[in-house]
């Protein structure tokens, strides 16, 4: 690796462009930015920690009596090593020729176009980190585990299991969409009831649009919104906003539709994959359901002279550089040691299977 031919422009603009990339990513509304804290790991390991923090009553004691000791919350831990995520893109000779031609025609006159071409690959490398993390987060939130293998990854595969409790996984009484299915009753009789027995309250249910459609067309759900069961509205699906008002008042939770698929490069080809397991509903009891855990990169602690580096979000290392062997090319790359780690106090409901 050597310093880029365009190092002067990169020195001036790289930090500003990376800040712009971060702002645009925030506007996109990634789940990882909304439901996870960020946590630095000194050891390079991740741990899924859930404490039984149900509130307990204090004891009533006589004056001057010793204080009775209440039981501390039990804790379970699942852990492992934080994996590395990396990607790179390069300018072909044709790309470089086009860029050099623009510069030769006048840097001042073509500056915006030149900068857009120069930093577009770096943005793609940065977003590739977000997309991979989002994909694995959806896997984890809908199943309790996440993986990268030959179906969605190039290179060595990994698999992580966050230890979701077997007793917090439920199935439908009748597969949703089949005659006799009762979507809302299924959820209240299983997940909501189990959470109440555990001394907690589910606050949100994550699901995809096709699963929500079953609830929106459920007579019981409609009756929550439209007390007059003979009203004309009962003939149509219940809108999400109105149903959420009723669900919050009656059961204490709301529904969020999980949208969007992840764009990945697999074996050199762009593919669109959905990390969310079909038919699954994930119930959570708090706004932050885990942490994006990250660790230091070896290269970040021993940077190569002349290479342009910039950190994004405090844990993604971006770089621009040049190679002359085996071929002459300008490269952009991103790397991080990071993983979306979930607590295991999440309730899962499978609408495609019966108990």
C-alpha angles and dihedrals in degrees: 000000000000136000116284121260085233095052093128093059092040092052090054101043113021097089093048093049093049090052088052091050090053093050092049091050090052090053090052089065105229113194090229090063094050108038103031133070119216117246130183117219115210093190097045091242131115126217130194104213126183123176126197094235099165108150115252130197123258119238124253108233139179119259112278091013120136115261114258112232116239120212116266118233114275115238135203124194134200115184147169145150120301109245127224121247119199143165139167141191131192139204111241119221088261091053090049092048091053091048093048090049091054091050091048090052090059132304094212095048095045100030098121093048091045093051093047091053092044096052103031093091091049090055090051090052091050093048090048087067092051092047094051092048091046092049093052092043090057090048091051097044093051099040111014093247139068133202145179116206140143091295093063107010144052115225133014114358130226135195127196129188119199095198102245108190117256091221089060094059119092141180134209123268086226123010107266112256092032123106112277096024115145107192102180094041089051091056097044094045094050119020100025092043093047092049090051090050088051090054095247137100127230109230105181139022118206117205142143125260097258091056092047089053089065091055093043090056095043113115093220091053091048091050090057090059100033111039091188100078089191093058120119090242090070087073093065137059115272114249115244096237094052094043091050091056090054095043092050092050095045105033107010100243139093133207126243120193113226106221137181134042129236125255112220136172110229119179090345095308129105112240132177114224134179114220094190112096109239115256097012128133121196119203120198132189100206140032096247109052099179143324141277096236118201138177137197121281119228092228093051088059092047107033121188115246115250096018117118112237132181131172120224121202089352096283110051114086114209124188142178121202146142135243129197098186136087080006139348109260144138114234138200121193144171132201139172142162100228144133137179104238120195131203112240098231090096124121120220128201123191112206093186098060136055129222 
